[in-house]
C-alpha cells in the first residue's frame, strides 16, 4: 500500500510479471521460455523481471531485445546485433538489427514466449511494433504468447491526436490509433487480436493488479527506469507526444543534452521571444521558459542553440499534442526560411503524424487550434472504439 499526495491510501500496483510469478508460477516451471524485454522492465521492488521469471522456474532458452538493446544502451536508430547473455548462456536476438521479428530458427524449441516491454503511451513508440511482430511470429509458429502488462505511464483516460492513416504504417506507427492512445500494451494487442486477427489466437494478457487507469506513472508507486537513453523521467514521457514531433524537422528536440524532448530549439531561434509567444497562447497546464543548450551529438552538435523548455504545471489539464502543434507553429513562424523537414524516402514528420495533414497545415500557415480541434474529434471516436477492450476500469484501482 502507499499514500498519495491527497492522503488517500492506494494499493500497491503489481505488474503482469509479478502476477504471473506470484499467482501462476506453475505455468513456467520446466518450460522452455523465451522473453522479449529490456532492462527497464522492473517489478515493484526494482528487480529485473527476467530474474523473477527464472527464479519462478522458467527454463530460459532465449532473450529478444527491442530498439536500444537488452540493457537500453544503444542510441535511437542505431542497429543492434545479436549477442549472448553470459549469465544464463542464452542467445540474445536483436529485433532492431538484421531482423525486426523473430525468425523461425530463433523460436526453435520455444514452448512459451513472454513479452514485457515498458510502453510510452504514445503511438510513436517502436516497442509497440516490435511486440506486434513478435506476436505475429509466434502465431505463425503456434507458440503461446503471454503479454505481461504494465500501466500506461501517461494515463489511460486522456486520448489525443489523430488516428494514423494505414498508408503510413511504420515502426513508429504500427496501428491505426491516436497519438496519445490511452491504452496499455496488453490492451493494444488484445484490440488488434480481436479486430485484425493478430497472433492467430496465441495471445494471452497477464493483467496488472491494483492499477487505476486514471493514474499517471508517479501515482502508481512503481520504480522508474528509463526505457531508452532519451527518456530519463516520467515527466519527459508526458511531454513526448508533443515534443517528439520536432524530431521530424531540422530543429533540435534536445537529443545530445541532459534534457531530451524537453529542450527544443536551434541556433537561429530567439528563445526569449519564443517563450513569450507560446505563453501568450493560453495553452492549458503548461508554461514555457527560454533555454540555451549545446548538443553533444545529433542535430546541431557542438553548436549553441536557443529555444524553450515546457514545464507542466497541471498534468490533468495539460494536452501534449495540442501543445506540440502550437510549438511547431511558433517555431516555423519565427524563421520559415531556415525550416526543413527531415527524412530519406519520405518526410519523417508524416510517419510521426500518421499522414500528411500536419505538414500541409503548418506549411499553409493555418491556425494550429483548428487542427487540434479536428484531431480531438478523431481521438474521441478512437476512444469510443477501443473502450470495449479496456482491461482496467477507471475509479476502481482494481486492474484485471
C-alpha positions in Angstrom: 0.0 0.0 0.0 1.1 3.6 -0.5 -0.3 7.0 0.3 -1.0 9.6 -2.4 -0.4 13.3 -2.1 -4.0 13.8 -1.0 -3.6 11.4 1.9 -5.7 8.6 0.4 -4.2 5.1 0.6 -3.8 3.4 -2.7 -3.0 -0.3 -3.3 0.4 -1.4 -4.5 0.4 -1.9 -8.2 1.7 -5.2 -9.4 2.8 -5.5 -13.0 1.9 -8.5 -15.1 5.2 -10.3 -14.5 4.6 -10.2 -10.7 1.1 -11.5 -11.1 2.5 -14.4 -13.2 5.2 -15.5 -10.8 3.1 -14.9 -7.7 -0.2 -16.4 -8.8 0.6 -18.7 -11.8 4.2 -19.9 -11.4 3.2 -23.4 -12.3 2.9 -22.2 -15.9 6.6 -21.5 -16.0 8.1 -24.5 -14.2 10.2 -26.6 -16.5 9.0 -24.9 -19.7 11.4 -23.7 -22.4 10.7 -19.9 -22.3 11.8 -17.0 -24.5 11.4 -13.4 -23.2 11.2 -10.2 -25.2 12.1 -7.4 -22.8 14.7 -4.8 -21.8 16.5 -3.6 -18.7 13.8 -1.1 -17.8 11.2 -3.9 -17.2 11.3 -3.9 -13.4 8.9 -5.2 -10.8 7.6 -3.2 -7.8 10.8 -3.9 -5.9 13.0 -2.6 -8.7 14.1 -6.2 -9.6 14.5 -7.1 -13.3 11.6 -9.3 -14.4 13.9 -11.8 -16.1 15.4 -12.7 -12.7 11.9 -13.1 -11.2 10.8 -15.4 -14.1 13.8 -17.6 -14.0 13.6 -17.9 -10.2 10.0 -18.9 -10.6 11.1 -21.9 -12.7 11.2 -20.8 -16.3 13.8 -22.6 -18.3 15.2 -19.6 -20.2 16.3 -20.6 -23.7 16.4 -17.1 -25.5 16.1 -13.4 -24.9 14.8 -10.9 -27.5 15.6 -7.2 -27.4 13.9 -4.2 -28.9 15.3 -0.8 -30.0 18.2 0.4 -27.7 19.2 -3.2 -26.9 18.5 -5.5 -24.0 20.2 -3.2 -21.5 19.0 0.1 -23.1 22.5 1.1 -24.0 22.1 2.0 -27.8 21.0 5.4 -29.0 17.8 5.8 -31.0 18.0 4.4 -34.6 21.3 2.6 -34.0 21.1 -1.0 -35.2 21.8 -3.6 -32.5 23.4 -7.0 -33.3 22.7 -10.4 -31.8 24.7 -11.4 -28.7 24.9 -13.9 -25.9 23.8 -13.3 -22.3 26.7 -14.5 -20.2 24.7 -15.0 -17.1 22.5 -17.7 -18.5 24.5 -18.6 -21.6 21.5 -18.0 -23.9 21.3 -16.1 -27.2 20.0 -12.5 -27.2 18.3 -11.9 -30.6 18.0 -8.3 -31.6 14.7 -7.2 -33.1 16.3 -3.9 -34.1 19.1 -5.1 -36.4 19.2 -7.6 -39.2 15.7 -8.8 -38.2 12.6 -6.9 -37.0 10.7 -10.0 -36.0 11.8 -13.4 -34.5 12.8 -15.9 -37.2 11.6 -19.5 -37.1 15.1 -20.5 -36.2 15.3 -18.2 -33.2 12.0 -19.7 -32.0 13.0 -23.3 -32.4 12.2 -25.3 -29.3 10.5 -22.4 -27.5 7.4 -23.6 -25.7 6.2 -20.3 -24.2 7.0 -16.7 -25.4 6.8 -13.9 -22.8 6.8 -10.2 -23.7 7.4 -7.5 -21.0 8.2 -4.1 -22.6 7.7 -0.7 -21.0 5.3 1.3 -23.3 5.4 5.0 -23.6 1.7 5.6 -24.0 2.3 7.3 -27.4 1.8 5.9 -30.9 5.4 6.7 -32.0 7.0 4.2 -29.8 8.8 1.4 -31.5 8.2 -1.2 -28.8 4.6 -1.5 -30.0 5.6 -2.6 -33.5 8.3 -4.9 -32.0 5.7 -6.6 -29.7 3.3 -6.8 -32.7 5.8 -8.5 -34.9 6.8 -10.9 -32.2 3.2 -11.9 -31.7 2.8 -12.4 -35.4 5.8 -14.7 -35.5 4.6 -16.7 -32.5 1.2 -17.0 -34.2 2.9 -18.4 -37.3 4.8 -21.0 -35.2 1.8 -21.9 -32.9 3.7 -20.7 -29.8 1.7 -19.4 -26.9 2.4 -15.6 -26.3 2.0 -14.1 -22.9 2.0 -10.3 -22.7 3.0 -9.3 -19.2 1.1 -6.0 -19.0 2.2 -2.6 -17.5 0.5 0.7 -16.7 0.2 3.3 -19.4 2.7 5.8 -18.0 0.8 8.9 -19.2 -2.6 7.6 -18.0 -5.4 5.6 -19.6 -8.2 8.2 -19.8 -6.8 11.1 -21.8 -6.7 10.3 -25.6 -5.3 12.9 -28.0 -4.3 13.3 -31.6 -5.3 12.0 -35.0 -5.7 8.3 -35.9 -2.9 7.0 -38.1 -3.7 6.5 -41.8 -2.8 2.9 -42.5 -0.9 4.0 -45.6 1.6 5.5 -43.2 2.2 2.4 -41.1 5.8 2.1 -39.9 8.0 1.2 -36.9 6.8 4.4 -35.3 3.2 3.8 -36.2 2.1 0.2 -36.1 -1.6 0.5 -35.7 -4.4 3.0 -36.6 -4.6 4.6 -33.2 -4.5 8.1 -31.7 -1.1 9.6 -30.8 -1.7 9.6 -27.0 -3.8 6.4 -27.2 -4.7 5.8 -23.6 -4.1 2.0 -23.8 -1.7 -0.4 -22.2 0.4 -2.6 -24.5 -1.8 -5.5 -23.5 -4.9 -3.6 -24.5 -3.4 -2.6 -27.8 -2.5 -6.2 -28.7 -5.9 -7.6 -27.5 -7.7 -4.9 -29.6 -5.7 -5.9 -32.7 -6.1 -9.6 -32.0 -9.8 -9.2 -31.8 -10.3 -6.8 -34.8 -7.4 -7.8 -37.1 -6.7 -11.4 -36.1 -3.2 -10.5 -34.8 -1.4 -13.6 -33.3 -3.9 -16.2 -34.6 -5.3 -16.8 -31.2 -2.0 -17.3 -29.4 -2.2 -14.1 -27.3 -2.9 -14.0 -23.6 -2.6 -10.9 -21.5 -1.4 -11.3 -17.9 -3.0 -8.2 -16.4 -1.8 -5.6 -13.9 -3.3 -5.7 -10.4 -4.1 -2.6 -8.5 -3.9 0.0 -11.3 -6.5 2.7 -11.9 -6.3 3.9 -15.5 -6.7 7.5 -14.4 -3.3 7.4 -12.7 -0.1 8.9 -14.2 3.1 7.0 -13.7 4.2 8.7 -10.5 0.8 7.7 -8.9 1.5 4.0 -9.3 4.3 3.8 -6.8 6.3 1.8 -9.2 10.1 2.4 -9.5 11.2 4.2 -12.7 13.8 3.1 -15.1 14.5 4.8 -18.4 13.2 2.6 -21.3 15.6 4.4 -23.7 18.6 6.7 -23.3 16.5 9.7 -24.2 13.6 9.1 -21.8 15.1 10.0 -18.4 11.8 10.6 -16.4 8.1 10.1 -16.4 7.7 13.9 -16.9 9.6 13.6 -20.2 7.1 11.0 -21.3 4.2 13.3 -20.6 5.8 15.9 -22.9 6.8 13.4 -25.6 3.6 13.1 -27.6 4.0 16.8 -28.4 7.7 17.5 -28.4 8.7 14.3 -30.4 7.1 16.0 -33.4 10.1 18.3 -33.5 12.1 15.2 -34.5 10.6 15.4 -38.0 12.3 18.8 -38.5 15.8 20.2 -38.7 15.4 21.7 -35.2 16.8 20.0 -32.1 14.4 18.0 -29.9 17.1 18.0 -27.2 19.0 14.8 -28.1 22.6 15.1 -27.1 21.6 17.1 -24.0 20.6 16.1 -20.5 17.0 17.1 -21.3 15.9 15.3 -24.5 12.4 16.1 -25.6 12.3 19.0 -23.1 14.8 21.4 -24.6 13.6 22.4 -28.0 15.4 24.9 -30.3 18.0 25.7 -32.9 20.9 28.1 -33.5 18.7 30.6 -35.2 15.8 30.7 -32.7 15.2 33.5 -30.2 14.2 31.6 -27.1 13.0 34.7 -25.1 10.7 35.7 -28.0 9.5 32.1 -28.4 8.7 31.6 -24.8 6.8 34.9 -24.7 4.8 33.9 -27.8 3.9 30.5 -26.5 3.0 31.7 -23.0 0.6 34.2 -24.7 -1.4 31.5 -26.4 -3.1 30.3 -23.2 -2.2 26.6 -23.5 -3.6 24.7 -20.6 -1.4 23.3 -17.8 1.9 24.4 -19.2 4.4 27.3 -19.1 7.5 27.9 -21.2 10.9 29.3 -20.3 13.8 30.2 -22.6 16.7 27.9 -22.6 20.2 27.7 -24.2 22.0 24.4 -24.9 24.7 22.9 -26.9 24.0 19.3 -28.0 27.0 16.9 -27.8 25.6 14.7 -30.6 22.6 14.6 -33.1 21.3 17.8 -34.7 23.5 20.9 -34.2 26.1 19.0 -32.2 28.7 21.4 -30.8 26.6 24.5 -31.7 24.9 26.8 -29.2 21.1 26.6 -29.6 18.3 28.7 -28.1 14.8 27.7 -27.6 12.3 26.8 -24.9 11.6 24.2 -22.2 7.9 23.5 -21.4 7.0 23.0 -17.8 3.9 21.0 -17.0 2.1 22.9 -14.1 -1.1 20.9 -14.2 -0.7 17.3 -15.6 -4.5 16.8 -15.7 -5.2 19.9 -17.8 -2.0 19.6 -19.9 -2.6 18.5 -23.5 0.8 17.5 -25.0 -0.4 17.0 -28.6 -2.1 20.4 -28.8 0.9 21.9 -27.2 3.2 20.2 -29.7 1.2 21.7 -32.6 1.5 25.2 -31.2 5.2 24.6 -30.6 5.8 23.6 -34.2 3.7 26.6 -35.4 5.6 29.1 -33.3 9.0 27.7 -34.3 8.0 27.7 -38.0 6.7 31.3 -37.9 9.8 32.6 -36.3 12.1 31.5 -39.1 10.3 29.8 -42.0 13.3 30.3 -44.3 15.5 28.1 -42.0 12.9 25.4 -41.6 13.4 22.0 -43.2 11.7 18.6 -42.9 14.0 15.6 -42.4 13.7 12.1 -43.8 15.0 9.9 -46.5 12.3 8.2 -48.5 9.5 10.4 -47.2 9.3 13.2 -44.7 9.7 11.7 -41.2 7.1 14.0 -39.9 4.5 12.2 -42.0 5.3 8.9 -40.3 5.1 10.5 -36.8 1.9 12.4 -37.6 0.4 9.4 -39.4 -0.3 11.3 -42.6 0.4 14.5 -44.5 -2.1 16.7 -42.8 0.1 18.2 -40.2 2.8 19.1 -42.6 0.4 20.6 -45.1 -1.4 22.5 -42.3 1.8 24.0 -41.0 3.1 25.0 -44.4 -0.2 26.7 -45.1 0.1 28.9 -42.1 -3.2 27.7 -40.7 -4.4 28.0 -37.0 -3.0 25.1 -35.0 -6.1 25.1 -32.8 -8.2 24.2 -35.9 -6.1 21.1 -36.5 -6.0 20.3 -32.8 -9.8 20.5 -32.6 -10.2 18.2 -35.6 -7.8 15.8 -34.1 -9.7 15.9 -30.8 -12.7 14.6 -32.7 -10.7 11.7 -34.1 -9.3 10.9 -30.7 -12.8 10.8 -29.2 -14.0 8.5 -31.8 -11.0 6.3 -31.3 -11.6 6.1 -27.6 -15.2 5.1 -28.1 -14.0 2.3 -30.5 -11.4 0.8 -28.1 -13.2 1.2 -24.7 -14.6 -2.2 -25.2 -11.1 -3.6 -25.0 -10.2 -1.9 -21.8 -8.9 -4.4 -19.2 -8.9 -1.8 -16.4 -11.9 0.3 -15.4 -11.4 3.9 -14.1 -12.1 4.7 -10.5 -11.7 1.1 -9.2 -8.0 0.8 -8.7 -8.5 -2.9 -9.5 -6.7 -3.8 -12.7 -7.5 -7.1 -14.3 
